[in-house]
Amino acid sequence: MEKDLKLRDIDFKKFIEVLDMCKGDVFLETSDGDSLNLKSKLSQMVGIANILKGASVAEATLRCTNPEDETLLFRFNLYGEMPKK
């Protein structure tokens, strides 16, 4: 079952590193109704550009197809923890 995760104040460099560790698809859903697969490097750039506002991050929603990825991203979002490789 897919669940949604709201992002707030993230370090984009670390966020991309965590995305690269994900096993399934991770979608960024924008308020405009766009859905970008963040496993694609091009989509990562477009997605990050869409959620940047100056130096801060606007609210965005992530949807994961793999429950392990959801846990990984949740811990990163909540605690800023980088998973051990």
N, CA, C and O of each residue as an XYZ file, in Angstrom:
340
protein
N       0.844     -1.182      0.000
C       0.000      0.000      0.000
C       0.887      1.242      0.000
O       1.842      1.325      0.773
N       0.583      2.182     -0.840
C       1.368      3.404     -0.944
C       0.860      4.424      0.065
O      -0.345      4.540      0.290
N       1.787      5.164      0.670
C       1.436      6.213      1.622
C       2.119      7.494      1.190
O       3.090      7.474      0.434
N       1.596      8.617      1.683
C       2.155      9.916      1.348
C       3.043     10.416      2.475
O       2.792     10.136      3.647
N       4.079     11.156      2.115
C       5.023     11.730      3.069
C       5.213     13.191      2.700
O       5.563     13.505      1.563
N       4.988     14.075      3.645
C       5.187     15.510      3.421
C       6.633     15.853      3.742
O       7.147     15.470      4.794
N       7.295     16.578      2.835
C       8.676     17.008      3.043
C       8.719     18.407      3.619
O       7.912     19.266      3.265
N       9.672     18.623      4.513
C       9.891     19.953      5.064
C      11.373     20.118      5.372
O      12.002     19.225      5.938
N      11.931     21.283      4.988
C      13.319     21.662      5.309
C      14.320     20.520      5.146
O      14.822     19.986      6.135
N      14.604     20.152      3.920
C      15.538     19.052      3.682
C      16.838     19.556      3.067
O      16.873     20.603      2.421
N      17.886     18.805      3.277
C      19.179     19.034      2.649
C      19.126     18.297      1.309
O      19.088     17.067      1.284
N      19.124     19.038      0.194
C      18.907     18.408     -1.109
C      20.012     17.442     -1.508
O      19.739     16.423     -2.143
N      21.243     17.739     -1.151
C      22.338     16.830     -1.490
C      22.122     15.474     -0.809
O      22.242     14.425     -1.442
N      21.805     15.510      0.472
C      21.547     14.266      1.211
C      20.269     13.598      0.719
O      20.191     12.372      0.653
N      19.269     14.404      0.374
C      18.009     13.864     -0.120
C      18.231     13.047     -1.393
O      17.673     11.959     -1.535
N      19.040     13.564     -2.317
C      19.342     12.846     -3.557
C      20.084     11.543     -3.247
O      19.828     10.517     -3.877
N      21.001     11.582     -2.279
C      21.722     10.367     -1.882
C      20.754      9.312     -1.342
O      20.896      8.127     -1.643
N      19.774      9.741     -0.547
C      18.779      8.812     -0.010
C      17.902      8.274     -1.142
O      17.594      7.082     -1.167
N      17.497      9.136     -2.076
C      16.703      8.670     -3.223
C      17.445      7.590     -4.004
O      16.842      6.616     -4.455
N      18.769      7.769     -4.163
C      19.568      6.783     -4.897
C      19.586      5.422     -4.196
O      19.827      4.400     -4.839
N      19.334      5.401     -2.884
C      19.308      4.145     -2.120
C      17.956      3.443     -2.201
O      17.853      2.264     -1.862
N      16.919      4.149     -2.644
C      15.577      3.573     -2.696
C      15.513      2.453     -3.736
O      16.136      2.526     -4.795
N      14.745      1.422     -3.404
C      14.621      0.246     -4.276
C      13.458      0.364     -5.261
O      13.525     -0.166     -6.370
N      12.396      1.057     -4.858
C      11.220      1.207     -5.716
C      11.110      2.619     -6.246
O      12.026      3.429     -6.102
N       9.980      2.898     -6.859
C       9.726      4.236     -7.384
C       9.334      5.184     -6.254
O       8.646      4.799     -5.308
N       9.783      6.419     -6.373
C       9.427      7.474     -5.433
C       8.904      8.633     -6.277
O       9.612      9.161     -7.135
N       7.660      9.020     -6.023
C       7.030     10.072     -6.808
C       6.892     11.343     -5.990
O       6.486     11.302     -4.828
N       7.232     12.475     -6.602
C       6.995     13.786     -6.022
C       5.721     14.301     -6.653
O       5.622     14.408     -7.876
N       4.745     14.621     -5.818
C       3.482     15.137     -6.323
C       3.370     16.598     -5.965
O       3.447     16.972     -4.794
N       3.185     17.430     -6.988
C       3.122     18.874     -6.798
C       1.682     19.328     -6.582
O       0.735     18.592     -6.857
N       1.536     20.546     -6.088
C       0.201     21.105     -5.873
C      -0.523     21.338     -7.197
O      -1.745     21.481     -7.221
N       0.233     21.378     -8.307
C      -0.369     21.541     -9.634
C      -0.898     20.228    -10.201
O      -1.483     20.209    -11.283
N      -0.694     19.127     -9.470
C      -1.165     17.829     -9.930
C      -0.129     17.046    -10.723
O      -0.433     15.970    -11.238
N       1.105     17.574    -10.830
C       2.168     16.839    -11.523
C       2.688     15.724    -10.632
O       2.696     15.850     -9.408
N       3.120     14.638    -11.247
C       3.712     13.523    -10.533
C       5.028     13.182    -11.225
O       5.041     12.782    -12.389
N       6.137     13.343    -10.498
C       7.467     13.110    -11.065
C       8.117     11.919    -10.374
O       8.130     11.843     -9.146
N       8.656     10.988    -11.160
C       9.370      9.845    -10.598
C      10.787     10.291    -10.250
O      11.596     10.541    -11.143
N      11.092     10.390     -8.957
C      12.380     10.905     -8.512
C      13.521      9.907     -8.628
O      14.645     10.212     -8.230
N      13.259      8.731     -9.161
C      14.348      7.799     -9.456
C      15.082      8.223    -10.723
O      16.196      7.766    -10.978
N      14.468      9.085    -11.512
C      15.070      9.639    -12.726
C      15.838     10.904    -12.353
O      15.298     11.774    -11.670
N      17.089     11.016    -12.794
C      17.905     12.195    -12.489
C      17.271     13.467    -13.057
O      17.291     14.509    -12.402
N      16.714     13.395    -14.256
C      16.061     14.558    -14.856
C      14.858     14.973    -14.010
O      14.668     16.158    -13.737
N      14.062     14.017    -13.606
C      12.905     14.327    -12.767
C      13.328     14.874    -11.413
O      12.632     15.713    -10.841
N      14.465     14.409    -10.891
C      14.970     14.949     -9.625
C      15.229     16.441     -9.768
O      14.846     17.229     -8.904
N      15.881     16.829    -10.863
C      16.179     18.249    -11.076
C      14.899     19.066    -11.234
O      14.774     20.144    -10.654
N      13.955     18.556    -12.013
C      12.693     19.259    -12.222
C      11.918     19.344    -10.908
O      11.374     20.396    -10.571
N      11.869     18.245    -10.176
C      11.151     18.206     -8.904
C      11.721     19.169     -7.891
O      10.975     19.888     -7.226
N      13.021     19.192     -7.766
C      13.657     20.099     -6.817
C      13.419     21.544     -7.229
O      13.177     22.397     -6.375
N      13.484     21.827     -8.514
C      13.210     23.188     -8.993
C      11.779     23.595     -8.653
O      11.522     24.760     -8.349
N      10.842     22.641     -8.702
C       9.439     22.941     -8.408
C       9.185     23.205     -6.935
O       8.263     23.949     -6.601
N       9.975     22.618     -6.041
C       9.697     22.805     -4.619
C      10.589     23.849     -3.960
O      10.425     24.153     -2.778
N      11.528     24.396     -4.717
C      12.379     25.455     -4.165
C      11.665     26.803     -4.239
O      11.050     27.141     -5.250
N      11.757     27.545     -3.179
C      11.271     28.928     -3.163
C      12.354     29.724     -2.466
O      12.422     29.734     -1.237
N      13.196     30.388     -3.228
C      14.332     31.083     -2.636
C      15.257     30.068     -2.014
O      15.725     29.159     -2.699
N      15.532     30.199     -0.734
C      16.423     29.268     -0.034
C      15.644     28.269      0.808
O      16.245     27.432      1.481
N      14.314     28.342      0.784
C      13.540     27.423      1.614
C      12.755     26.452      0.746
O      12.655     26.626     -0.469
N      12.207     25.437      1.378
C      11.475     24.393      0.676
C       9.987     24.567      0.910
O       9.535     24.691      2.048
N       9.246     24.575     -0.157
C       7.792     24.573     -0.033
C       7.362     23.150      0.321
O       8.149     22.215      0.180
N       6.148     22.982      0.768
C       5.658     21.656      1.121
C       5.472     20.818     -0.141
O       4.957     21.303     -1.149
N       5.891     19.571     -0.077
C       5.741     18.649     -1.203
C       5.327     17.298     -0.650
O       5.538     17.014      0.529
N       4.740     16.467     -1.496
C       4.308     15.142     -1.083
C       5.091     14.092     -1.841
O       5.245     14.174     -3.060
N       5.587     13.100     -1.109
C       6.250     11.950     -1.719
C       5.347     10.745     -1.586
O       4.670     10.572     -0.573
N       5.339      9.909     -2.616
C       4.603      8.651     -2.588
C       5.570      7.557     -3.000
O       6.182      7.629     -4.066
N       5.707      6.539     -2.152
C       6.650      5.444     -2.400
C       5.896      4.166     -2.748
O       4.844      3.883     -2.175
N       6.440      3.395     -3.690
C       5.836      2.115     -4.035
C       6.418      0.979     -3.197
O       5.852     -0.114     -3.162
N       7.545      1.225     -2.521
C       8.194      0.217     -1.694
C       8.140      0.672     -0.235
O       8.639      1.752      0.082
N       7.544     -0.127      0.666
C       7.442      0.266      2.073
C       8.802      0.529      2.736
O       8.893      1.371      3.629
N       9.842     -0.171      2.318
C      11.174      0.067      2.881
C      11.663      1.469      2.524
O      12.299      2.133      3.343
N      11.371      1.915      1.317
C      11.759      3.259      0.889
C      11.012      4.313      1.691
O      11.572      5.347      2.053
N       9.752      4.041      1.962
C       8.944      4.961      2.754
C       9.570      5.146      4.141
O       9.680      6.271      4.628
N       9.976      4.052      4.767
C      10.614      4.115      6.088
C      11.919      4.893      6.015
O      12.194      5.732      6.873
N      12.719      4.618      5.000
C      14.001      5.293      4.806
C      13.807      6.802      4.663
O      14.502      7.582      5.314
N      12.871      7.211      3.820
C      12.613      8.627      3.582
C      11.953      9.295      4.785
O      12.213     10.465      5.063
N      11.100      8.559      5.501
C      10.462      9.103      6.700
C      11.513      9.441      7.753
O      11.491     10.527      8.333
N      12.432      8.506      7.998
C      13.481      8.747      8.990
C      14.381      9.911      8.566
O      14.788     10.721      9.398
N      14.686      9.988      7.280
C      15.499     11.091      6.784
C      14.767     12.417      6.980
O      15.360     13.390      7.446
N      13.482     12.459      6.628
C      12.691     13.679      6.730
C      12.510     14.111      8.188
O      12.604     15.297      8.500
N      12.251     13.152      9.074
C      11.974     13.463     10.473
C      13.231     13.776     11.267
O      13.273     14.744     12.026
N      14.268     12.941     11.085
C      15.460     13.060     11.917
C      16.678     13.581     11.180
O      17.690     13.896     11.807
N      16.599     13.678      9.845
C      17.760     14.097      9.071
C      18.840     13.026      9.039
O      19.997     13.316      8.732
N      18.465     11.786      9.356
C      19.419     10.681      9.400
C      19.698     10.129      8.011
O      18.786      9.880      7.223
N      20.969      9.947      7.739
C      21.388      9.254      6.515
C      21.434      7.766      6.842
O      22.037      7.381      7.843
N      20.814      6.923      6.025
C      20.872      5.487      6.272
C      22.300      4.973      6.124
O      23.110      5.528      5.381
N      22.579      3.909      6.844
C      23.892      3.281      6.707
C      23.904      2.450      5.436
O      22.957      1.715      5.157
N      24.976      2.568      4.668
C      25.078      1.851      3.391
C      25.519      0.438      3.614
O      25.662     -0.322      2.656
